[in-house]
């Protein structure tokens, strides 16, 4: 782990941080000097991420946060601020790509996905933005997807909708909180390794999409994490309301 | 690696066009060249004005970085060929092409002279085709790398600068086409869309009133500095963005989120 200090002195919350991209983001932000609050509903794997960060000399702790609960958001953020004196970075990474409901136009599937992917980001962003406003600024990075730009048969319709919501909600919040130095940006990963929570059956069709990616491979979690790091850091202090696409060129074509 | 950097571009070689600055106010190309050098990159600086170029060269030398320079016109094919040859002959390979050269162009299609239109297209678009034409094969044979083109938010939020707007829109299309064409060679191509940056180029004849208007066009109420563009370019130049290609990265303090008076 290299400690270059690009986030020295900053306090960061990452959601969905127990696995995959969230874990990679937490480790990278910590390696750059941030105090990271690793948030998830899966405590065991979350604690493993924390142990790994600590063993590399970084600063991290685990906090339980169900992103669909406004009350849990309030308590995580209040606890963070009272313990560490502020909150500088929030990465809204938690999300699901599908549900166990077979019919992907079932209303309960829509509500489940929208609740976690869109309402979760809404609750986190609004709670954090108010705290950041009070302290003179901060950076919120919301994980959307290339499916927030384009339609397609592969993704769950509600997944597309939820990621589109994240994309445009972030722009609205960038305008609303810009005067207070709070930046809000989105990251749009392309085809990544399947989520641990995914039960999408069609790995065959997934391979086809990967083959259509100009760089001819799936992304790696660390590649998304580096984009998050850029937006979280002061290097992006004039970047707000923007979309950082990390997709191997998929939507450029 | 020179002072303050952390080696994010160690071992890489870059060509930065429009790397000079007209005076003491820093330019986007100059800031990018300085940052690349600070991060351990060897940089060939290109500009049409030797005096402007030497300012950047001196700054890099003073900070302990490695640079050389070429005086040339990037809308001239022979100069583009020579520039790339010089970079490869001097440093052995080429990883990064940063296409920063650009000129302004105001007026509507009714007002603009055809000759002026051609000039803006030559300097802002044809130049990027020509530099890339010679640089991409070298980048590919160096094991891959990246091209960064400077577009503008004027491409997506036009206002009274039609030749400029159209040229910068072409830069976005060129970026995507090149990204798709050369992905198999491990050459990534991305562009940056700067908003109101107070730079060597934009500061010329700018009144304080206009400068303030530019500031308040951003929801953040601030103008950008060439270092903001340089930091975005550094991300795109480094291996941190190795799965990023064909994108338009907006660096504008949120100006393009709305379209207020500016």
Interface residues (C-beta under 8 A of the other chain):
Chain A: X2 X4 X6 X171 X174 X175 X176 X178 X179 X181 X183 X190 X214 X215 X216 X219 X220 X223 X226 X227 X229 X230 X235 X236 X237 X238 X239 X240 X241 X242 X243 X244 X245 X246 X247 X248 X249 X251 X252 X253
Chain B: X6 X175 X176 X179 X180 X183 X184 X186 X188 X195 X218 X219 X220 X221 X222 X224 X225 X228 X231 X232 X234 X235 X240 X241 X242 X243 X244 X245 X246 X247 X249 X250 X251 X252 X253 X254 X256 X257 X258
